[in-house]
Amino acid sequence: MARVIVLDANVLIALLASHDAHHRWALDLFVDSIEDKLVISSLTLSEAMVHPARNGQMDVMLRNISSLGIEISQLDPDGSMNLAYVRARTQLRMPDALVLHTAIEHNAFLATLDAKLALAAQGESLNVITL
């Protein structure tokens, strides 16, 4: 049965940047999850796009992301309130709370390179994919 995997920005960045120290790990994750549904929050995607935006590479990055078939999840008004509860409960920074909230909402695995986020996800009884 296919899994749903929510990606943290650091995983997407590592996947698409061949010079990233964690590129091989992220590439292996992507290959191993070819049958799974990959999801990223629209705001987490924005976080991953900051460096490409600075370097005039946003169009290239968006094409690469599109070719990977990653679903972009939108935050609705009810989700905004639930996100506030996740942040209050976990004390994570808002970007990390958003990734965790997205994984909870999708009943998904969470892929991250952030140890604090991974620990919080485990505390929410989510399966975590990390180094």
N, C-alpha and C positions, 0 to 999 in steps of 0.2 A: 504494500500500500504506500502510495506517495506521501511524503511529508510536506508540510508547509514550513519554510524556513524564513524567518525575518532576519534581514541583514542589517548590521550596524554600519555606519558610514566607513569605519576603518576597514571593514572587510571588503566593501566595494572598491575603496581606494586601492587597497592592496591587490585586488584582482585585476584592476585596469592599469596599474602602474608597474611595469616590468622591473623597474629599479627599486621598488619597495622591498624592504627586508622580509616582509611576510607574503610576497607575491606567490611563491611556490605553494605555500600552505593554502592560500585563497584559491589558487588555480586547482589544486587537488580537491578542495571542498566543492568547487563548482563542477568539476568532472564527476565526483562521487554523487552529486545531487542532480544529475541530469534529468532524472525522472520526477524530481520534486518540484514544488511550486516555490519560487523565490519571490519574496515580498520586501519592499522598502517603503517606509513612510515618505510622503512627498517632502516633508520638512527635513528628514534625514538625508534625502537625496540632495536637497539644497545645501546641506552641510558638506556633502561630498563634492559639490560643484564649485566651491569657493576658489580653490586653486586653479581649476581649468578656466574659470571666469577671469581671474587675474591675468592668465596667460593667453587669452583669446582662443582657448581650446574647447569652449563649451559645446559647440556644435559637434565636434569629433567625439567628445565624451558622451553626449546624448545619443549619438548613433551607435556607439559601442554598447551602451546600456540597453538600448532598444533591441539590438541584435541578440542580446542575452536572454530576452524574454522575461525580464524582471517586472513583476507587477508593482505598480505604484499605488500605495494605499493613501486615501485621503482621510483627514481628521474631520469628523462631523461635530456639530454642537454638543451632542451627548458625549461623544468621545472626549471632547475638551474637558468636561467635568470629571470623567473617569480618569483622565490623565492627571488632573490635579490631585486626585486621591492617591494615585500611584506615586507621584512625587512626594506627597506628604508622608506616605507610609514608608518609603524607601530612603528618603533624603538624597536621592540621586540628583545630579544637575539635570535641568530640563531636557537637553538633547538625549541623555541616556534614559531618563524617565519615559520619553516618547518612544524610544526603541522598545523598551520593556512593555509599555502599554500596547504597542502594535502587536507584539508577540502574544500578549495575553488575549487581546481582542480576536486574533486569528487562531488561538489555541495552537501555537506554533512552537517549533524549535527556535532558539535564538542563536545566531552566529555573531560572535564578537571577539575582539582582541583585548577588550577592556576587562580586567580582573574584577573590578568593583561591580560593573554591570553584570558580569557572569554570576557573581555571588548573589546579587539581588534577584536575578532570574531564577536561580536555584531555590532561593527563599520563597519564590512564588510558585514553586513546583513545576517549573518549565525545564525542558531538556535544553542543554547548552552545548553548542559546538564552539570550541576554542582551542588554542594551542595546548 
